[in-house]
């Protein structure tokens, strides 16, 4: 058995315990789709980034050539 498979198998008991704490029985747990599970647990929630951090990233790594002329300023605390 590969290391990845062993890691995956170790996750199932934790997922079942989490479902039990949420009041979801084993039969219902196994009927859930991955999307439903992520919706229930918040695992599919997008990561949140602060506005100033997003703007900094946009300045440093523009999406297209036209916007690459934007001044690339260092991040706070960098020279």
SEKOLVEX-890318 format. One record per residue (C-alpha): residue in one letter; z, x, y. Coordinates in Angstrom, 2 decimals. Each point is the difference from the previous one (the first is absolute). Layout:
N
+--------+---------+---------+---------+
! marmar !      zz !      xx !      yy !
+--------+---------+---------+---------+
!      A !       Z !       X !       Y !
...
+--------+---------+---------+---------+
END
This chain:
79
+--------+---------+---------+---------+
! marmar !      zz !      xx !      yy !
+--------+---------+---------+---------+
!      X !    0.00 !    0.00 !    0.00 !
!      X !   -0.90 !    1.32 !    3.43 !
!      X !    2.57 !    0.51 !    2.73 !
!      X !   -1.60 !   -2.76 !    2.09 !
!      X !    0.32 !   -2.50 !   -2.84 !
!      X !    3.66 !    0.88 !   -0.51 !
!      X !    0.68 !   -0.50 !    3.72 !
!      X !   -1.72 !   -3.39 !   -0.08 !
!      X !    2.03 !   -1.14 !   -3.00 !
!      X !    3.23 !    1.02 !    1.74 !
!      X !   -0.85 !   -2.29 !    2.93 !
!      X !   -0.16 !   -3.28 !   -1.95 !
!      X !    3.75 !   -0.42 !   -0.58 !
!      X !    0.65 !    0.56 !    3.71 !
!      X !   -2.65 !   -2.57 !    0.92 !
!      X !    1.48 !   -2.54 !   -2.43 !
!      X !    3.48 !    0.55 !    1.44 !
!      X !   -1.32 !   -0.48 !    3.51 !
!      X !   -1.71 !   -3.23 !   -1.05 !
!      X !    3.22 !   -1.21 !   -1.65 !
!      X !    1.93 !    0.66 !    3.22 !
!      X !   -2.62 !   -2.13 !    1.78 !
!      X !    0.53 !   -2.81 !   -2.52 !
!      X !   -3.31 !    0.54 !   -1.80 !
!      X !    0.27 !   -0.29 !   -3.78 !
!      X !   -1.90 !    2.28 !   -2.39 !
!      X !   -2.61 !   -2.65 !   -0.84 !
!      X !   -0.75 !   -0.61 !    3.68 !
!      X !    0.03 !    3.73 !    0.74 !
!      X !   -2.70 !    0.71 !   -2.57 !
!      X !   -2.17 !   -2.84 !    1.38 !
!      X !    0.06 !    1.41 !    3.54 !
!      X !   -3.12 !    1.69 !    1.27 !
!      X !    0.36 !    3.38 !    1.67 !
!      X !   -0.73 !   -1.64 !    3.36 !
!      X !    2.72 !   -2.61 !   -0.56 !
!      X !    2.51 !    2.70 !   -0.93 !
!      X !   -0.86 !    2.04 !    3.08 !
!      X !    0.29 !   -3.09 !    2.19 !
!      X !    3.42 !   -0.82 !   -1.47 !
!      X !    1.36 !    3.51 !    0.33 !
!      X !   -1.68 !    1.06 !    3.21 !
!      X !   -1.63 !    2.91 !   -1.82 !
!      X !   -3.39 !   -0.97 !    1.39 !
!      X !    1.24 !   -0.07 !    3.58 !
!      X !   -1.90 !    2.34 !    2.29 !
!      X !    1.79 !    3.04 !    1.34 !
!      X !    1.10 !   -0.32 !    3.60 !
!      X !   -0.86 !    2.71 !    2.50 !
!      X !    1.25 !    0.22 !    3.57 !
!      X !   -2.59 !   -0.64 !    2.71 !
!      X !    0.39 !    3.43 !    1.62 !
!      X !   -0.43 !    1.71 !   -3.39 !
!      X !   -3.16 !   -2.02 !   -0.68 !
!      X !   -1.42 !    0.90 !    3.41 !
!      X !    0.81 !    3.66 !   -0.61 !
!      X !   -1.81 !   -0.08 !   -3.35 !
!      X !   -2.98 !   -1.76 !    1.57 !
!      X !   -0.25 !    2.70 !    2.68 !
!      X !    0.33 !    2.83 !   -2.48 !
!      X !   -2.42 !   -1.37 !   -2.62 !
!      X !   -2.54 !   -2.34 !    1.60 !
!      X !   -2.20 !   -2.11 !   -2.24 !
!      X !   -3.38 !    0.87 !    1.46 !
!      X !   -1.81 !    2.75 !    1.85 !
!      X !   -0.03 !   -1.82 !    3.35 !
!      X !    3.76 !   -0.31 !    0.04 !
!      X !    0.47 !    3.61 !   -1.09 !
!      X !   -0.23 !    0.96 !    3.67 !
!      X !    3.46 !   -1.48 !    0.54 !
!      X !    2.51 !    2.72 !    0.83 !
!      X !    1.92 !    1.04 !   -3.09 !
!      X !    3.53 !    0.29 !    1.26 !
!      X !    2.74 !    1.58 !   -2.09 !
!      X !    2.64 !   -2.20 !   -1.57 !
!      X !    3.37 !   -0.19 !    1.64 !
!      X !    1.90 !    3.23 !   -0.57 !
!      X !   -3.16 !    1.99 !   -0.83 !
!      X !   -1.82 !    2.52 !    2.15 !
+--------+---------+---------+---------+
END
